[in-house]
Amino acid sequence: MKNVRKWEDLERRHRAFWEYNEVDRPLIVVEYNCFVNMELVASALGSGELEPSSVDVRPFLGEYDKCVRSHELIGDDAIIGGEPLLGIPWLEAICGCRITIPDGNSIWPESPSRHTEVNEISLSAENPWFNKLLKVLEDVVAHADGRYPVSIGHLRGPVDVLIALMGAESFFLTIIDNPEKMMKLASEVAEVWITVAQKQAKRIPIYRQGFVARQLGLWAPERTAWLQDDSAGTLSLDQYQQYFYEPLRSMSVFPVGVLHQHMSCAHLAEMWAKIPNIRAMNIYLDDKNAKLSEYMPLLRNLKKRRMPLVLCKYADEGLSLEEYDEICQELSSQGLCLHLRAGSIEEGQATMAAIRERAGK
């Protein structure tokens, strides 16, 4: 099987996505072998507490090659690249969380079981997790060697990090009892995020005059970064605006930010869309009790802002062709990227053939 993709066509489609230009169909990413699976990383590292000295990316470097080749063969629009190992909660670890592999299949910051006092969050040049992240990134960049792009690694947001570091009980009690302290800690997390992201960016080479946004398969002509704050779904809009909006806004330091969110954060989406440099929103339509039609008012409102949307189903399951058709009946293809499901390269090829037939090509 040959690579049926031409860079000129891919670049045109990706530029059209960011520029909100008229197109014949949405940008398509087929959810098959899109990134190095977290379970693969966890099972190789073993169970128990994870120390930075135990992390070695070299056994996984060939997996990035497989991901890239899969999408070349499928012929979708994804520009897949490498990144520091997915699944390791890098920012939580850098900020002081103990990291564990509880079941050999997943990697988590170990949230405290009782009230934990956190007074300051800072980053030193000697931080072992920070230095390990940079070493892993350098190894991935060296392995890619310009054959495919490399992106900034997965860094979660202020609420994510603070709940992991403090524990949920302590986090919410601090909001009530000491709001000034909560705002200070959130700002400190944001400062660490900015430093860690910028240090990575300096080590990532340009790829075909642009950069990629993590596992989303998106290429952009300017520096990109993924932002998220999944645990914000536990807060009201007013609470988030008061304590965490400004820290997240300060993190939007790159020209092309993609803000990732789940439906638990739907009430925050239009607020986040106002943040400067947020150039697209990645929304997981993952409320299993909701029909696609129930998402449409939010999606239409975001598109009224000319906000490009990247729509996915669940973490590693894309949309079906039937769902693709339903979305395309409701939303224009301008500034729209859809992640579709496939269980094999052959199924992915069939999916792309069906998409091209629908577009009349």
C-alpha positions as CSV (number, residue, x, y, z in Angstrom):
1,M,0.0,0.0,0.0
2,K,1.3,3.4,-1.0
3,N,1.1,6.8,0.7
4,V,-1.8,8.5,-1.3
5,R,-1.3,11.8,0.4
6,K,0.3,14.9,-1.1
7,W,1.7,17.6,1.2
8,E,0.3,20.4,-0.9
9,D,-3.2,19.1,-0.4
10,L,-2.7,18.6,3.3
11,E,-1.3,22.0,3.9
12,R,-4.2,23.6,1.9
13,R,-6.8,21.8,4.0
14,H,-5.1,22.6,7.3
15,R,-4.6,26.3,6.4
16,A,-8.3,26.4,5.4
17,F,-9.3,25.0,8.8
18,W,-7.5,27.8,10.7
19,E,-8.5,30.5,8.3
20,Y,-12.2,29.4,8.3
21,N,-12.2,29.2,4.6
22,E,-14.9,27.5,2.4
23,V,-14.1,23.8,1.9
24,D,-15.7,20.8,0.3
25,R,-15.7,18.8,3.5
26,P,-14.4,18.9,7.1
27,L,-10.8,18.1,7.9
28,I,-10.7,14.3,8.8
29,V,-8.6,12.4,11.3
30,V,-9.2,8.7,11.5
31,E,-8.9,7.4,15.1
32,Y,-6.6,4.5,14.4
33,N,-3.1,4.4,16.0
34,C,-3.1,8.1,16.5
35,F,-0.7,8.2,19.4
36,V,1.5,6.1,21.7
37,N,-1.1,4.4,23.9
38,M,-0.9,5.1,27.6
39,E,-1.6,1.5,28.5
40,L,1.4,0.5,26.5
41,V,3.6,2.9,28.4
42,A,2.2,2.0,31.8
43,S,2.5,-1.8,31.3
44,A,6.1,-1.4,30.2
45,L,7.0,0.8,33.2
46,G,5.4,-1.6,35.8
47,S,3.3,-1.1,38.8
48,G,3.9,1.1,41.9
49,E,5.4,4.5,42.3
50,L,7.0,6.0,39.2
51,E,10.3,7.8,39.6
52,P,11.7,10.0,36.8
53,S,14.8,7.9,36.7
54,S,12.7,4.9,35.5
55,V,11.2,6.7,32.5
56,D,13.0,5.8,29.2
57,V,11.4,6.7,25.9
58,R,13.7,4.6,23.8
59,P,11.6,1.4,23.8
60,F,8.7,3.4,22.4
61,L,10.3,5.4,19.7
62,G,9.3,3.0,17.0
63,E,5.7,3.4,18.0
64,Y,5.8,7.0,16.7
65,D,6.9,5.7,13.3
66,K,4.0,3.2,13.2
67,C,1.5,6.0,14.1
68,V,2.8,8.2,11.3
69,R,2.8,5.3,8.7
70,S,-0.7,4.2,9.6
71,H,-2.1,7.6,8.7
72,E,-0.1,7.8,5.5
73,L,-1.7,4.5,4.5
74,I,-5.2,5.4,5.6
75,G,-4.9,8.6,3.6
76,D,-6.7,10.9,6.1
77,D,-5.8,14.5,6.8
78,A,-3.9,13.9,10.0
79,I,-0.4,15.2,10.5
80,I,0.7,12.9,13.2
81,G,4.0,13.4,15.1
82,G,5.9,12.5,18.2
83,E,5.6,13.9,21.7
84,P,6.9,13.2,25.2
85,L,5.3,10.1,26.4
86,L,1.5,10.4,26.6
87,G,-0.1,9.4,29.9
88,I,2.7,10.6,32.2
89,P,1.2,13.5,34.2
90,W,4.2,15.7,33.6
91,L,3.0,18.9,35.1
92,E,1.5,17.3,38.2
93,A,4.8,15.5,38.7
94,I,6.8,18.7,38.2
95,C,4.6,20.5,40.7
96,G,5.2,17.9,43.4
97,C,2.6,15.1,43.0
98,R,3.6,11.5,43.6
99,I,3.0,9.5,40.4
100,T,1.8,5.9,40.5
101,I,0.9,3.1,38.2
102,P,-1.8,1.5,40.3
103,D,-2.8,-1.3,38.0
104,G,-0.1,-1.6,35.4
105,N,-2.5,-0.1,32.8
106,S,-2.7,3.6,33.7
107,I,-0.5,6.4,35.2
108,W,-1.9,8.8,37.7
109,P,-0.9,11.5,40.2
110,E,-1.7,10.1,43.6
111,S,-4.2,12.4,45.1
112,P,-3.8,12.8,48.9
113,S,-6.3,10.9,51.0
114,R,-6.6,13.6,53.7
115,H,-6.3,17.3,54.0
116,T,-3.0,18.5,52.5
117,E,-1.5,21.9,53.0
118,V,0.1,23.4,49.9
119,N,1.5,26.9,50.3
120,E,3.7,27.4,47.3
121,I,4.3,25.9,43.8
122,S,7.5,26.8,42.0
123,L,10.0,25.3,39.5
124,S,13.7,25.0,40.0
125,A,16.3,24.1,37.4
126,E,17.1,20.9,39.3
127,N,13.5,19.6,39.3
128,P,14.0,15.9,38.3
129,W,10.7,15.5,36.5
130,F,11.2,18.7,34.5
131,N,14.6,17.6,33.4
132,K,13.3,14.1,32.5
133,L,10.6,15.7,30.4
134,L,13.2,17.7,28.4
135,K,15.4,14.6,28.0
136,V,12.4,12.5,26.7
137,L,11.5,15.3,24.3
138,E,15.1,15.6,23.0
139,D,15.2,11.8,22.4
140,V,11.9,12.0,20.4
141,V,13.1,15.0,18.4
142,A,16.4,13.2,17.6
143,H,14.5,10.0,16.5
144,A,12.0,11.9,14.3
145,D,15.0,13.7,12.7
146,G,12.7,15.8,10.6
147,R,10.8,12.9,9.1
148,Y,7.7,14.0,11.0
149,P,6.8,16.8,13.5
150,V,7.1,16.7,17.3
151,S,4.8,18.6,19.6
152,I,4.9,20.0,23.1
153,G,3.9,17.4,25.6
154,H,0.6,16.9,27.5
155,L,0.3,19.5,30.3
156,R,-2.9,19.8,32.3
157,G,-4.4,23.0,33.7
158,P,-4.5,24.8,37.1
159,V,-7.6,23.1,38.5
160,D,-6.3,19.7,37.3
161,V,-3.0,20.2,39.0
162,L,-4.3,21.7,42.2
163,I,-6.8,19.0,42.9
164,A,-4.1,16.3,42.2
165,L,-1.7,18.1,44.5
166,M,-4.0,19.1,47.4
167,G,-6.8,16.5,47.2
168,A,-10.4,17.5,46.3
169,E,-11.4,18.2,49.9
170,S,-8.6,20.6,50.6
171,F,-9.0,22.2,47.2
172,F,-12.7,23.1,47.8
173,L,-12.1,24.1,51.4
174,T,-9.4,26.5,50.3
175,I,-11.7,28.2,47.8
176,I,-14.2,28.8,50.6
177,D,-11.8,29.6,53.5
178,N,-8.9,31.3,51.7
179,P,-9.8,32.5,48.2
180,E,-6.7,34.7,48.0
181,K,-4.5,31.7,48.6
182,M,-6.3,29.7,45.9
183,M,-5.8,32.5,43.3
184,K,-2.1,32.7,44.3
185,L,-1.6,28.9,43.8
186,A,-3.5,28.9,40.5
187,S,-1.2,31.7,39.3
188,E,1.8,29.8,40.4
189,V,0.7,26.7,38.5
190,A,0.2,28.8,35.4
191,E,3.7,30.2,35.7
192,V,5.2,26.7,35.9
193,W,3.1,25.7,32.9
194,I,4.4,28.6,30.9
195,T,8.0,27.9,31.7
196,V,7.7,24.1,31.0
197,A,5.9,24.8,27.7
198,Q,8.3,27.4,26.5
199,K,11.4,25.3,27.4
200,Q,9.9,22.5,25.3
201,A,9.1,24.9,22.4
202,K,12.7,25.9,22.2
203,R,13.7,22.3,21.6
204,I,11.1,21.5,18.9
205,P,12.2,22.2,15.3
206,I,9.8,23.7,12.7
207,Y,8.2,21.2,10.4
208,R,7.3,22.3,6.9
209,Q,7.2,25.9,8.1
210,G,4.8,25.0,10.9
211,F,4.1,23.0,14.0
212,V,1.6,20.4,15.2
213,A,-0.9,20.3,18.1
214,R,-0.3,17.0,20.0
215,Q,-2.4,14.0,19.1
216,L,-5.1,16.0,17.3
217,G,-3.4,15.6,14.0
218,L,-3.4,19.3,13.3
219,W,-0.7,21.3,11.6
220,A,-0.5,25.1,11.9
221,P,1.8,27.7,10.3
222,E,2.6,29.1,13.8
223,R,3.6,27.7,17.1
224,T,0.8,25.6,18.7
225,A,0.0,24.4,22.2
226,W,-2.8,22.3,23.7
227,L,-4.5,23.7,26.8
228,Q,-7.0,22.0,29.1
229,D,-8.5,22.1,32.6
230,D,-10.7,19.0,32.7
231,S,-11.4,19.2,36.4
232,A,-12.9,22.6,35.9
233,G,-16.2,20.8,35.3
234,T,-16.6,20.5,39.0
235,L,-16.8,24.3,39.3
236,S,-19.5,26.8,38.4
237,L,-18.9,29.4,35.7
238,D,-18.7,32.2,38.4
239,Q,-16.1,30.2,40.4
240,Y,-13.9,29.5,37.4
241,Q,-14.1,33.1,36.3
242,Q,-13.1,34.4,39.7
243,Y,-10.2,32.1,40.5
244,F,-8.9,30.3,37.3
245,Y,-9.8,32.3,34.2
246,E,-6.9,34.7,34.5
247,P,-4.3,31.9,35.1
248,L,-5.5,30.0,32.1
249,R,-5.6,33.2,30.0
250,S,-2.0,33.8,31.0
251,M,-1.1,30.3,29.8
252,S,-2.3,31.2,26.3
253,V,1.2,32.4,25.2
254,F,1.5,30.7,21.8
255,P,-0.1,32.1,18.6
256,V,-2.3,29.0,18.0
257,G,-3.8,27.5,21.1
258,V,-6.2,24.5,21.0
259,L,-8.4,24.3,24.1
260,H,-9.4,20.7,24.9
261,Q,-12.5,20.0,26.9
262,H,-15.1,17.3,27.7
263,M,-18.9,17.9,28.0
264,S,-18.6,18.2,31.7
265,C,-17.1,21.6,31.0
266,A,-19.7,22.7,28.4
267,H,-20.9,25.5,30.7
268,L,-17.4,27.1,30.4
269,A,-16.8,26.7,26.7
270,E,-18.0,30.1,25.6
271,M,-16.0,31.8,28.3
272,W,-12.9,29.9,27.2
273,A,-13.5,30.9,23.6
274,K,-12.9,34.5,24.5
275,I,-9.3,33.9,25.6
276,P,-6.8,35.5,23.2
277,N,-4.9,33.0,21.0
278,I,-7.4,30.2,21.5
279,R,-7.7,29.5,17.8
280,A,-9.7,26.2,18.0
281,M,-11.6,24.1,20.5
282,N,-11.3,20.3,20.8
283,I,-14.6,19.0,22.2
284,Y,-15.2,15.5,23.2
285,L,-18.9,14.7,22.7
286,D,-18.7,12.2,25.6
287,D,-22.0,12.5,27.4
288,K,-23.3,9.0,26.9
289,N,-26.8,10.1,27.9
290,A,-27.0,12.8,25.2
291,K,-27.9,12.7,21.6
292,L,-25.8,14.6,19.0
293,S,-28.7,17.0,18.5
294,E,-28.3,18.1,22.1
295,Y,-24.8,19.3,21.5
296,M,-25.8,21.5,18.5
297,P,-26.8,24.7,20.3
298,L,-23.3,25.0,21.9
299,L,-21.5,24.0,18.7
300,R,-23.5,26.5,16.7
301,N,-22.8,29.3,19.2
302,L,-19.1,28.6,19.0
303,K,-19.2,28.6,15.2
304,K,-21.0,31.9,15.2
305,R,-17.7,33.2,16.8
306,R,-15.9,31.6,13.8
307,M,-14.2,29.3,16.3
308,P,-12.7,26.2,14.5
309,L,-13.9,23.0,16.2
310,V,-12.2,19.6,16.5
311,L,-15.0,17.1,17.4
312,C,-14.2,13.7,18.9
313,K,-16.4,11.0,20.6
314,Y,-14.5,9.4,23.4
315,A,-10.8,9.2,24.3
316,D,-10.0,6.5,21.7
317,E,-13.2,6.1,19.8
318,G,-14.1,8.3,16.9
319,L,-17.4,9.3,15.3
320,S,-19.2,6.9,13.0
321,L,-20.0,7.8,9.4
322,E,-23.7,8.1,10.4
323,E,-22.7,10.6,13.1
324,Y,-20.5,12.4,10.5
325,D,-23.5,12.8,8.3
326,E,-25.6,14.1,11.1
327,I,-23.0,16.7,12.1
328,C,-22.5,17.8,8.5
329,Q,-26.2,18.4,8.1
330,E,-26.2,20.8,11.1
331,L,-22.8,22.5,10.9
332,S,-20.8,24.0,8.0
333,S,-17.5,22.4,7.0
334,Q,-15.7,25.7,7.5
335,G,-13.4,25.4,10.5
336,L,-14.5,21.9,11.3
337,C,-12.3,18.8,12.0
338,L,-14.0,15.5,12.8
339,H,-12.3,12.4,14.3
340,L,-13.8,9.2,12.9
341,R,-13.5,5.7,14.1
342,A,-11.6,2.8,12.5
343,G,-10.4,-0.5,13.9
344,S,-7.8,-1.1,11.2
345,I,-5.9,0.5,8.3
346,E,-8.3,-1.1,5.9
347,E,-11.4,0.2,7.7
348,G,-9.8,3.6,7.8
349,Q,-9.2,3.5,4.1
350,A,-12.8,2.6,3.5
351,T,-13.9,5.4,5.7
352,M,-11.9,7.9,3.7
353,A,-13.2,6.5,0.5
354,A,-16.7,7.1,1.8
355,I,-15.9,10.7,2.9
356,R,-14.5,11.5,-0.5
357,E,-17.5,10.0,-2.2
358,R,-19.8,12.2,-0.1
359,A,-17.7,15.3,-1.1
360,G,-18.0,14.3,-4.7
361,K,-14.3,13.4,-5.2
